Amino acid sequence: MTSRLDGPLKVTGQAKYGADHNFPGTAYGYLVLSTIAYGEIESMDVAAAESAPGVLGVYTPFEPLELNRPQSPLFGESWVPLQDREVTYYGQPIGFVVAETFERARDAAMLVGVTYRERPASTSLEEGLATAEDAPGTEDVEVLAEGVESIEDAFAASSVVVEATYRTATQNHAAMEPHSAVAVWEDGTLTVYSGNQGSDLQAAELASALGVDITSVRALNPFVGGAFGGKGRTSAPAYLAAAAARVLGRPVKAALTREQVFTATAGRAATVQKIALGAAEDGTLIALRHDSWCSTAADRSFVEPTSHGTSREWYATQNLAVSQKIVPLHIPPTTFMRAPGEAPGSFALESAIDELAVELGVDPIELRRRNSSIAPPGKDLQWSSKHLDECFQIGAERFGWAQRSPRGREDGDWLVGMGVATAMFPALRFPATVEITLRANETAVISTSGADPGTGLLTVLALVGAESLAVPVERITPRLGDSAFPPGGMSGGSTATASAGSAVMVAATEVIDALLALASAPGAPFEGAEVSYEDGRVLAEDGRALSFGELLRAVNRESLSATGSSAPGEELTKHSFSSFGAQFCEVRVHKWTRETRLSRMLGVFDCGRIINEKAARSQALGGMIWGVSAALHEALEIEGSGRLANGDFAGYLVPVNADIPEAEVEFVQYPDTLHNAVGSKGLGEIGTVGVAAAVANAVYNATGIRVRHIPITIEDLLVE
């Protein structure tokens, strides 16, 4: 197994993240955040801040930095700070103080006085359900069997019906690296060092916001300390640092404090989901209805598609109805967060499936097998490949599912239960372009803008490149995280390996073709001969052979480059694509204290070809731990004022080592070349999907108490 190429740099502290870059004359920026959830800024008193020691500038909506609302082909229009006096959530950036040191900027920011015209704020999802709105860009779906006039008729014809409402909490990405940026202008060109999920996308947003040509902006993000969707957009520190650096004529560094990350960035929406399942006596699904509501910010800029991301595709139901509504609130923005839609949606759907299994007296795995889909309901496009039954079979054998009792078991003072859930995540691809450069020293460089926010993409580029060029991986130098490289798109949606990897294969073909043309050109060593390529060498029919480095040296070339691009194509008209998995969890609930502890878990995944099993296992484990965290730990608590009651790592709980005692991953490897030439399918996010439901199902198995919201707390399990 191959270790991460960037691992030694990270563990020895040599990897330089955004805020690690320092330049002579650097100034430091500190954000001022709002202290109301909704209203208008009437005035800002900055006199004391401006006269504080070392302060270079104080910027507010009354004296703003010059920024436009950027347009992105991927995301549309973006909000940028300080351009108006409207406040729509507690903790919104409303000012920016720049000083000679971070401490002076921070202290001066505390001196800024703000007067508001406050308005009544809406901060409760539950209270807003009555006035929920249709979700923009999301259509309700209804699939009815022939002769069935309505979904209600389908339920009336079902022998067994279960119906329940499930709730999931607001969450924060909690990446190790806070959002930050260092901006440097030189000769009219901006260079920004900032952790982001796509350097070319960040460069485009910054260029649009600053009103300059894209060629005048270079974004660098060679190392990103976690992202999970929370760094897909350009952050407030990057916009403000870039604009302030232009005004001041010196580098500006801005970094959010941990507390500021919780409000000045975006998180996962809270959801309410109502699910009804109708089945025949043998467990065959007759009807499935999944109605969802999610919180969203006042600008309605993001929808958490829980019903469409799960029930729309997972089971072979004869009749289906899914809907999605939003509840605009005066809360921090919501955005993509690891397995958006699928993670919270699977908690509801897979809990409901477990409830149906209990009602029917059917094993939960067997019920899922009986209703396994060969295609999304109502669609003719079958799955390109699906080995979910094998995932359940392997998982059940390894986990000891046959020893599970429908009523759990006791072990001293602990109640022990086992739960299971399906995991699915769409297999997607984004357009990507890669450049391969063959060098005279027998090495090859593979470059794409992209990003590696901890996913292992850098190593994947090297592995796929080595295979495509038929040379040892030690001779490959992969490069990422520079908008000057060919556009690699965003590292998100579990798309990077399939997207960039496919582009590597295309680029390898192009550069080999160019090498062969060069080898047989006039004056070249193989002039006029038929040549071929094998194992890093150019071969002639007469037996002569030169390595590509020898050939380049023979024609006095230092290097030879070619680019290759890959994008989704006609395969989308022929098949449906997804990754699949089976999640198994065992929990222990203390009889008297009702403390819940995860004792072991196993995930078995069908994600196509695994390029680097060591990194793949790490990604899957990380996702599974996220699922446990959602089930037992994570929840942002929003007060009526809009303030976050636990917006820090003291109050916002995430698992520690003691919370995850035993976790295992296994892959069933069936390359899916119908999806892409590499044969891999999305892996990073599916690890999260289904775990929260598996934990909740295990809690029910142990205690007989069905908890229909996450996180599950001690109070939920207290019995009178």
LINCOR-V71531 format. One record per residue. N is the residue number from 0. SS is DSSP state (~ for helix, > for strand, _ for the rest). PSI is psi in radians with two decimals (none if undefined). D_CENTER is the distance of its C-alpha to the mean C-alpha in Angstrom with 1 decimal. Layout:
N,SS,PSI,D_CENTER + N,SS,PSI,D_CENTER
//
This chain:
0,_,2.47,24.9 + 1,_,2.26,23.7 + 2,_,2.73,22.5 + 3,_,2.30,19.9 + 4,_,-0.52,21.8 + 5,_,-0.03,20.3 + 6,~,-0.90,21.0 + 7,~,-0.68,24.5 + 8,~,-0.67,23.7 + 9,~,-0.77,21.1 + 10,~,-0.29,23.4 + 11,_,0.03,26.4 + 12,_,0.22,25.1 + 13,_,-0.30,25.7 + 14,_,2.25,22.2 + 15,_,1.98,22.3 + 16,_,3.10,19.3 + 17,~,-0.97,19.6 + 18,~,-0.10,22.0 + 19,~,-0.15,24.0 + 20,_,2.25,25.7 + 21,_,2.44,29.2 + 22,_,2.65,31.8 + 23,_,2.37,35.4 + 24,_,0.24,35.9 + 25,_,2.33,32.3 + 26,>,2.89,32.2 + 27,>,2.32,29.7 + 28,>,2.58,28.1 + 29,>,2.30,27.3 + 30,>,2.50,25.8 + 31,>,2.28,27.9 + 32,>,2.67,26.2 + 33,_,2.70,27.8 + 34,_,0.30,29.5 + 35,_,2.85,29.7 + 36,_,-0.44,27.3 + 37,_,2.29,29.1 + 38,>,-2.76,32.0 + 39,>,2.47,33.4 + 40,>,2.08,34.2 + 41,>,-0.69,38.0 + 42,>,2.76,38.5 + 43,>,2.11,37.2 + 44,>,1.89,39.8 + 45,_,0.11,38.7 + 46,~,-0.81,42.2 + 47,~,-0.67,41.8 + 48,~,-0.76,38.5 + 49,~,-0.53,39.9 + 50,_,0.02,43.0 + 51,_,2.67,41.1 + 52,_,2.31,41.6 + 53,_,0.04,39.5 + 54,>,2.31,37.7 + 55,>,-0.42,37.3 + 56,>,2.54,35.8 + 57,>,2.15,34.6 + 58,>,2.36,32.6 + 59,>,3.06,32.3 + 60,_,-0.33,32.3 + 61,_,-0.49,36.1 + 62,_,1.29,35.9 + 63,_,2.82,32.5 + 64,_,2.55,30.9 + 65,_,1.92,31.1 + 66,_,2.47,27.7 + 67,_,2.85,27.0 + 68,_,1.96,24.2 + 69,_,2.61,22.3 + 70,>,2.26,21.6 + 71,>,2.33,18.6 + 72,_,-0.41,18.9 + 73,_,-0.68,15.3 + 74,_,-0.23,14.9 + 75,>,-2.61,18.6 + 76,>,2.48,20.3 + 77,_,2.57,18.9 + 78,_,2.44,20.6 + 79,_,2.59,22.2 + 80,_,2.75,24.1 + 81,_,0.22,27.9 + 82,_,-0.14,28.8 + 83,_,3.03,30.3 + 84,_,0.08,31.7 + 85,>,2.35,29.7 + 86,>,2.21,27.7 + 87,_,0.00,25.3 + 88,_,2.68,23.8 + 89,_,2.20,24.8 + 90,_,0.24,23.5 + 91,_,2.37,23.1 + 92,>,2.16,24.0 + 93,>,-0.08,27.6 + 94,>,2.86,29.2 + 95,>,2.12,28.9 + 96,>,2.27,31.5 + 97,>,2.30,32.1 + 98,>,3.11,34.5 + 99,_,-0.48,35.7 + 100,_,2.82,33.8 + 101,~,-0.77,30.7 + 102,~,-0.70,33.1 + 103,~,-0.65,35.3 + 104,~,-0.76,32.5 + 105,~,-0.82,31.2 + 106,~,-0.68,34.8 + 107,~,-0.62,35.7 + 108,~,-0.54,32.7 + 109,_,-0.27,34.1 + 110,_,-0.13,37.3 + 111,_,2.16,35.9 + 112,>,2.36,37.5 + 113,>,2.29,35.8 + 114,>,2.26,37.7 + 115,>,2.70,35.9 + 116,>,1.66,37.1 + 117,>,2.50,35.0 + 118,_,2.75,34.4 + 119,_,2.27,33.5 + 120,_,2.57,29.8 + 121,_,2.02,27.9 + 122,_,0.00,25.4 + 123,_,2.13,25.6 + 124,~,-0.76,23.7 + 125,~,-0.75,26.5 + 126,~,-0.41,29.1 + 127,~,-0.09,27.4 + 128,~,-0.59,27.1 + 129,~,-0.41,30.6 + 130,~,0.49,29.8 + 131,_,2.66,26.4 + 132,>,2.78,25.8 + 133,>,2.46,24.7 + 134,_,2.16,21.1 + 135,_,2.38,21.3 + 136,_,0.11,20.3 + 137,_,2.09,20.2 + 138,_,2.46,23.3 + 139,_,2.61,24.7 + 140,>,2.37,25.4 + 141,>,2.21,28.5 + 142,>,2.15,29.8 + 143,_,2.45,33.3 + 144,_,2.77,35.6 + 145,_,2.26,38.8 + 146,_,-0.15,41.3 + 147,_,2.18,39.0 + 148,_,-0.44,39.3 + 149,_,2.82,36.5 + 150,~,-0.54,33.8 + 151,~,-0.69,36.3 + 152,~,-0.63,38.8 + 153,~,-0.71,36.4 + 154,~,-0.64,35.9 + 155,~,-0.49,39.7 + 156,_,-0.03,40.2 + 157,_,2.46,37.9 + 158,_,-0.59,39.7 + 159,>,2.34,37.1 + 160,>,2.28,34.7 + 161,>,2.49,32.2 + 162,>,2.35,30.5 + 163,>,2.86,28.5 + 164,>,2.36,26.1 + 165,>,2.64,23.0 + 166,>,2.45,21.1 + 167,>,2.69,17.8 + 168,_,2.81,17.4 + 169,_,2.44,15.7 + 170,>,2.78,13.2 + 171,_,2.59,12.2 + 172,_,-0.54,9.3 + 173,_,0.70,12.3 + 174,_,2.59,11.3 + 175,_,-0.72,14.6 + 176,_,2.01,15.2 + 177,_,2.71,16.1 + 178,_,2.31,15.6 + 179,>,2.95,18.7 + 180,>,2.57,20.6 + 181,>,2.13,23.9 + 182,>,2.30,25.7 + 183,>,2.16,28.8 + 184,>,2.37,31.1 + 185,>,2.07,33.7 + 186,_,0.74,36.1 + 187,_,0.07,34.1 + 188,>,2.33,30.8 + 189,>,2.30,27.8 + 190,>,2.22,25.6 + 191,>,2.24,22.6 + 192,>,1.94,20.9 + 193,_,2.25,17.6 + 194,_,2.17,14.2 + 195,_,2.76,11.9 + 196,_,0.05,9.3 + 197,_,1.84,12.3 + 198,~,-0.66,15.9 + 199,~,-0.59,17.7 + 200,~,-0.68,15.7 + 201,~,-0.73,16.5 + 202,~,-0.69,20.0 + 203,~,-0.74,20.5 + 204,~,-0.73,19.5 + 205,~,-0.74,21.7 + 206,~,-0.76,24.5 + 207,~,-0.75,24.5 + 208,~,-0.62,24.5 + 209,~,-0.13,27.3 + 210,_,0.62,29.3 + 211,_,2.87,29.6 + 212,_,2.56,29.2 + 213,~,-0.49,26.0 + 214,~,-0.20,28.3 + 215,~,0.09,29.0 + 216,>,2.28,25.5 + 217,>,2.15,23.8 + 218,>,2.32,20.4 + 219,>,2.26,19.8 + 220,_,1.02,16.8 + 221,_,-0.47,17.8 + 222,_,2.33,16.2 + 223,_,2.11,13.1 + 224,_,1.04,13.2 + 225,_,2.50,9.7 + 226,_,-1.09,7.0 + 227,_,0.41,3.7 + 228,_,-0.36,4.0 + 229,_,-0.10,7.5 + 230,_,0.50,9.0 + 231,_,-0.53,8.6 + 232,_,2.78,12.0 + 233,_,2.34,15.1 + 234,_,2.84,16.0 + 235,~,-0.75,19.4 + 236,~,-0.61,20.7 + 237,~,-0.79,20.2 + 238,~,-0.84,22.1 + 239,~,-0.71,24.8 + 240,~,-0.72,25.4 + 241,~,-0.78,25.8 + 242,~,-0.70,28.2 + 243,~,-0.67,30.1 + 244,~,-0.62,30.5 + 245,~,-0.70,32.1 + 246,~,-0.76,34.5 + 247,~,-0.32,35.5 + 248,_,0.52,35.7 + 249,_,2.79,34.1 + 250,_,2.53,30.7 + 251,>,2.29,28.7 + 252,>,2.32,26.0 + 253,>,2.31,24.0 + 254,>,2.38,21.6 + 255,_,2.50,20.5 + 256,_,2.88,21.9 + 257,~,-0.73,19.9 + 258,~,-0.66,21.4 + 259,~,-0.53,20.6 + 260,~,-0.59,16.9 + 261,~,-0.38,17.0 + 262,~,-0.60,18.6 + 263,~,0.07,18.4 + 264,_,-3.04,14.6 + 265,_,2.73,12.6 + 266,>,-2.91,11.3 + 267,>,2.47,10.8 + 268,_,2.64,13.9 + 269,_,2.66,16.7 + 270,>,2.67,18.0 + 271,>,2.27,21.3 + 272,>,2.21,21.7 + 273,>,2.10,25.2 + 274,>,2.39,25.6 + 275,>,2.34,28.8 + 276,>,2.26,29.6 + 277,>,2.35,33.0 + 278,>,2.76,34.2 + 279,_,2.99,37.4 + 280,_,-0.46,39.3 + 281,_,0.06,37.9 + 282,_,-0.09,34.3 + 283,_,2.22,33.6 + 284,>,2.24,31.4 + 285,>,-0.68,33.5 + 286,>,2.53,31.3 + 287,>,2.16,27.8 + 288,>,2.30,27.0 + 289,>,1.82,23.7 + 290,>,2.24,23.9 + 291,>,2.59,21.0 + 292,>,2.46,20.9 + 293,>,2.64,18.2 + 294,>,2.67,18.6 + 295,>,2.80,17.9 + 296,>,2.97,19.2 + 297,_,-0.44,22.7 + 298,_,-0.03,21.6 + 299,_,0.65,19.9 + 300,_,-0.16,17.2 + 301,_,2.48,14.4 + 302,_,2.28,14.7 + 303,_,1.75,12.9 + 304,_,1.21,14.2 + 305,_,-0.80,15.1 + 306,_,-0.74,18.3 + 307,_,-0.47,17.5 + 308,_,-0.15,14.3 + 309,_,-1.33,16.6 + 310,_,-0.40,20.4 + 311,_,-0.41,20.5 + 312,_,-0.27,20.2 + 313,_,-0.65,20.4 + 314,>,2.67,24.2 + 315,_,1.04,27.4 + 316,_,2.58,28.9 + 317,_,-0.52,31.9 + 318,>,2.35,31.2 + 319,>,2.41,27.9 + 320,>,2.12,27.1 + 321,>,2.51,23.8 + 322,>,2.74,23.4 + 323,>,2.21,21.0 + 324,>,2.80,22.2 + 325,>,2.69,21.0 + 326,>,1.73,22.7 + 327,>,2.30,22.7 + 328,>,2.85,23.2 + 329,_,1.31,24.0 + 330,_,2.87,20.9 + 331,_,2.72,18.3 + 332,_,2.67,15.8 + 333,>,2.70,13.0 + 334,_,-3.02,9.8 + 335,_,2.36,6.3 + 336,_,2.37,5.0 + 337,_,1.98,3.7 + 338,_,0.98,6.1 + 339,_,2.29,7.4 + 340,_,-1.01,11.0 + 341,~,-0.67,11.3 + 342,~,-1.01,10.8 + 343,~,-0.58,13.5 + 344,~,-0.65,15.3 + 345,~,-0.49,15.9 + 346,~,-0.79,17.5 + 347,~,-0.91,20.0 + 348,~,-0.81,20.7 + 349,~,-0.40,21.1 + 350,~,-0.74,23.1 + 351,~,-0.71,25.3 + 352,~,-0.70,25.8 + 353,~,-0.71,27.0 + 354,~,-0.68,29.3 + 355,~,-0.71,30.7 + 356,~,-0.72,31.4 + 357,~,-0.77,33.3 + 358,~,-0.66,35.2 + 359,~,-0.30,36.2 + 360,_,0.56,36.9 + 361,_,2.52,34.7 + 362,_,2.34,32.6 + 363,~,-0.60,28.9 + 364,~,-0.75,28.0 + 365,~,-0.68,31.0 + 366,~,-0.71,30.1 + 367,~,-0.68,26.7 + 368,~,-0.72,28.5 + 369,~,-0.43,31.1 + 370,_,0.36,28.6 + 371,>,2.33,26.3 + 372,_,2.54,25.6 + 373,_,-0.20,26.6 + 374,>,2.74,24.9 + 375,_,2.40,23.2 + 376,_,2.32,26.1 + 377,_,-0.02,28.0 + 378,_,2.54,26.7 + 379,_,-0.22,28.8 + 380,_,1.89,26.1 + 381,>,2.78,25.9 + 382,>,2.40,23.0 + 383,_,-0.62,23.3 + 384,_,2.56,23.3 + 385,_,2.09,22.9 + 386,_,0.68,23.9 + 387,~,-0.69,22.7 + 388,~,-0.67,26.3 + 389,~,-0.64,26.6 + 390,~,-0.78,23.5 + 391,~,-0.70,25.3 + 392,~,-0.87,28.6 + 393,~,-0.78,27.5 + 394,~,-0.74,25.6 + 395,~,-0.72,28.6 + 396,~,-0.80,30.9 + 397,~,-0.58,29.1 + 398,~,-0.18,28.3 + 399,_,0.65,31.9 + 400,~,-0.53,31.0 + 401,~,-0.40,34.7 + 402,~,-0.02,35.8 + 403,_,2.32,33.8 + 404,_,2.47,36.1 + 405,_,-0.32,35.2 + 406,_,0.36,36.3 + 407,_,-2.90,34.7 + 408,>,2.94,36.9 + 409,>,2.53,38.3 + 410,>,1.59,38.2 + 411,_,-2.16,40.5 + 412,_,0.19,39.1 + 413,>,2.44,35.7 + 414,>,2.20,34.7 + 415,>,2.28,32.5 + 416,>,2.74,30.4 + 417,>,2.46,28.1 + 418,>,2.78,25.4 + 419,>,2.76,23.4 + 420,>,2.68,20.7 + 421,>,2.58,19.3 + 422,>,2.30,15.7 + 423,>,2.54,14.6 + 424,>,2.36,11.6 + 425,>,2.40,12.6 + 426,_,1.94,13.3 + 427,_,2.89,12.7 + 428,_,2.56,13.9 + 429,_,2.72,14.0 + 430,_,2.45,17.2 + 431,>,2.55,17.7 + 432,>,2.40,20.9 + 433,>,2.48,22.0 + 434,>,2.33,25.3 + 435,>,2.25,27.3 + 436,>,2.06,30.4 + 437,>,2.33,33.1 + 438,>,2.69,35.1 + 439,_,-0.28,38.8 + 440,_,0.30,38.0 + 441,_,0.29,36.5 + 442,_,2.91,32.9 + 443,>,2.47,30.1 + 444,>,2.28,27.4 + 445,>,2.15,24.2 + 446,>,2.37,22.4 + 447,_,2.63,19.5 + 448,_,-1.08,17.8 + 449,_,-2.74,14.2 + 450,_,2.69,12.4 + 451,_,1.49,11.9 + 452,_,0.73,9.8 + 453,_,0.08,11.1 + 454,_,-0.32,10.2 + 455,_,0.23,13.8 + 456,~,-0.64,13.9 + 457,~,-0.77,17.0 + 458,~,-0.63,18.9 + 459,~,-0.74,17.9 + 460,~,-0.75,19.4 + 461,~,-0.74,22.5 + 462,~,-0.81,22.8 + 463,~,-0.65,22.5 + 464,~,-0.75,24.7 + 465,~,-0.74,27.3 + 466,~,-0.76,27.5 + 467,~,-0.57,27.9 + 468,~,-0.09,30.5 + 469,_,0.85,32.1 + 470,_,2.80,32.4 + 471,_,2.54,31.4 + 472,~,-0.44,27.9 + 473,~,-0.31,29.8 + 474,~,0.12,30.9 + 475,>,2.30,27.5 + 476,>,1.83,26.0 + 477,>,2.54,22.4 + 478,>,2.37,21.3 + 479,_,2.95,18.1 + 480,_,0.67,17.1 + 481,>,2.06,20.1 + 482,_,-0.21,20.4 + 483,_,-0.28,23.9 + 484,_,2.89,22.7 + 485,_,2.55,22.2 + 486,_,2.08,19.2 + 487,_,-0.02,16.2 + 488,_,-2.83,13.8 + 489,_,2.41,10.2 + 490,_,1.59,8.1 + 491,_,2.89,5.1 + 492,_,0.33,5.7 + 493,_,0.78,7.1 + 494,_,-0.23,9.9 + 495,~,-0.79,11.1 + 496,~,-0.82,13.8 + 497,~,-0.68,15.2 + 498,~,-1.06,15.2 + 499,~,-0.63,16.5 + 500,~,-0.73,18.4 + 501,~,-0.68,20.3 + 502,~,-0.60,21.2 + 503,~,-0.76,22.5 + 504,~,-0.70,24.8 + 505,~,-0.79,26.1 + 506,~,-0.64,26.7 + 507,~,-0.75,28.5 + 508,~,-0.73,30.8 + 509,~,-0.77,31.5 + 510,~,-0.56,32.4 + 511,~,-0.72,34.5 + 512,~,-0.73,36.4 + 513,~,-0.65,37.0 + 514,~,-0.75,38.2 + 515,~,-0.67,40.6 + 516,~,-0.70,41.9 + 517,~,-0.69,42.6 + 518,~,-0.59,44.3 + 519,_,0.13,46.8 + 520,_,2.82,47.4 + 521,_,2.30,50.9 + 522,_,-0.11,51.7 + 523,_,2.85,48.8 + 524,_,-0.50,49.6 + 525,_,0.65,49.2 + 526,_,2.18,50.7 + 527,_,0.00,51.3 + 528,_,2.74,50.2 + 529,_,2.16,47.8 + 530,>,2.77,44.9 + 531,>,3.01,41.9 + 532,>,2.37,38.9 + 533,>,2.24,38.3 + 534,_,0.75,36.7 + 535,_,0.17,36.4 + 536,>,2.63,40.0 + 537,>,2.21,41.9 + 538,>,2.41,44.7 + 539,>,2.78,47.9 + 540,_,-0.43,50.0 + 541,_,0.11,52.8 + 542,_,-0.19,50.8 + 543,_,2.59,49.9 + 544,>,2.48,46.4 + 545,>,2.41,44.6 + 546,>,2.83,41.1 + 547,~,-0.54,39.0 + 548,~,-0.73,39.7 + 549,~,-0.69,43.4 + 550,~,-0.78,43.4 + 551,~,-0.71,41.7 + 552,~,-0.61,44.2 + 553,~,-0.51,47.0 + 554,_,0.27,46.3 + 555,_,0.73,45.6 + 556,_,2.35,41.9 + 557,_,-0.52,39.4 + 558,>,2.94,36.5 + 559,>,2.25,35.4 + 560,>,2.70,32.1 + 561,>,2.68,30.5 + 562,>,2.72,27.2 + 563,>,2.48,25.5 + 564,>,2.62,23.1 + 565,>,2.53,21.2 + 566,_,2.79,19.7 + 567,_,2.53,19.5 + 568,_,-2.44,23.1 + 569,~,-0.23,25.7 + 570,~,-0.45,24.0 + 571,~,-0.31,22.2 + 572,~,-0.01,25.7 + 573,_,-0.49,26.6 + 574,_,2.84,24.0 + 575,>,2.61,21.0 + 576,_,2.35,18.1 + 577,>,2.73,16.0 + 578,>,2.70,15.1 + 579,>,2.76,17.0 + 580,>,2.83,17.7 + 581,>,2.19,20.0 + 582,>,2.25,19.3 + 583,>,2.33,22.4 + 584,>,2.51,23.0 + 585,>,2.30,26.3 + 586,>,2.78,26.9 + 587,>,2.18,30.1 + 588,>,2.15,31.3 + 589,>,2.34,34.3 + 590,_,-0.69,37.3 + 591,_,-0.72,38.4 + 592,_,-0.32,35.7 + 593,_,0.31,33.0 + 594,_,2.38,30.5 + 595,>,2.26,27.7 + 596,>,2.29,26.6 + 597,>,2.25,24.3 + 598,>,-0.56,26.7 + 599,>,2.75,24.8 + 600,>,2.73,22.1 + 601,>,2.34,21.5 + 602,>,2.27,18.8 + 603,>,2.16,20.2 + 604,>,2.49,17.9 + 605,>,1.63,18.9 + 606,_,0.55,16.4 + 607,>,-2.61,19.2 + 608,_,2.36,20.4 + 609,_,2.04,19.0 + 610,_,-0.76,19.5 + 611,_,1.72,19.4 + 612,~,-0.59,19.9 + 613,~,-0.85,19.8 + 614,~,-0.64,16.4 + 615,~,-0.76,15.2 + 616,~,-0.72,16.8 + 617,~,-0.75,15.2 + 618,~,-0.79,11.7 + 619,~,-0.75,12.9 + 620,~,-0.76,14.8 + 621,~,-0.74,12.1 + 622,~,-0.73,10.2 + 623,~,-0.68,13.7 + 624,~,-0.64,14.5 + 625,~,-0.73,11.7 + 626,~,-0.70,13.5 + 627,~,-0.71,16.8 + 628,~,-0.75,15.8 + 629,~,-0.65,15.0 + 630,~,-0.63,18.3 + 631,~,-0.19,20.5 + 632,_,-0.94,19.4 + 633,_,2.27,16.8 + 634,_,2.15,18.2 + 635,_,2.24,18.7 + 636,_,2.01,22.3 + 637,>,2.08,23.4 + 638,_,2.92,27.1 + 639,_,-0.51,29.3 + 640,_,-0.17,29.5 + 641,_,-0.16,25.8 + 642,_,2.49,25.7 + 643,>,2.12,23.1 + 644,_,-0.42,25.3 + 645,_,0.82,23.0 + 646,_,0.97,20.9 + 647,_,3.04,21.2 + 648,_,-0.06,20.6 + 649,_,-0.65,24.1 + 650,_,-0.42,23.5 + 651,_,1.92,19.7 + 652,_,2.36,19.7 + 653,_,2.75,17.3 + 654,_,2.64,18.7 + 655,_,3.09,21.0 + 656,~,-0.69,22.5 + 657,~,-0.33,25.2 + 658,~,-0.24,22.9 + 659,_,1.39,21.7 + 660,_,-0.68,25.0 + 661,_,2.08,24.4 + 662,>,2.30,21.3 + 663,>,2.67,21.6 + 664,>,2.47,19.8 + 665,>,2.53,21.5 + 666,>,2.39,20.7 + 667,_,2.11,23.0 + 668,_,1.85,23.0 + 669,_,1.72,23.9 + 670,_,2.33,22.9 + 671,_,1.45,22.0 + 672,_,-0.09,23.7 + 673,_,-0.44,23.9 + 674,_,-0.81,20.2 + 675,_,2.85,20.5 + 676,_,-0.49,23.1 + 677,_,-0.58,21.2 + 678,_,0.07,20.9 + 679,>,2.70,17.4 + 680,_,2.87,14.8 + 681,_,2.39,11.1 + 682,_,-0.65,10.9 + 683,_,-0.65,7.9 + 684,_,-0.46,6.6 + 685,_,-0.41,10.2 + 686,_,-0.53,11.4 + 687,_,-0.55,10.4 + 688,_,2.31,12.0 + 689,_,-0.34,15.7 + 690,~,-0.77,16.2 + 691,~,-0.69,17.1 + 692,~,-0.73,19.5 + 693,~,-0.67,21.0 + 694,~,-0.84,21.7 + 695,~,-0.68,23.2 + 696,~,-0.62,25.2 + 697,~,-0.66,26.4 + 698,~,-0.73,27.5 + 699,~,-0.76,29.5 + 700,~,-0.63,31.0 + 701,~,-0.68,32.1 + 702,~,-0.35,33.4 + 703,_,0.12,34.0 + 704,_,2.12,32.1 + 705,_,1.98,29.3 + 706,_,2.14,26.7 + 707,_,0.42,24.8 + 708,>,2.72,22.5 + 709,>,2.58,20.0 + 710,_,2.67,20.3 + 711,_,2.26,23.6 + 712,_,2.97,26.3 + 713,~,-0.71,29.8 + 714,~,-0.56,31.3 + 715,~,-0.37,29.8 + 716,~,0.08,31.8 + 717,_,2.37,35.1 + 718,_,2.48,38.0 + 719,_,none,41.3
//
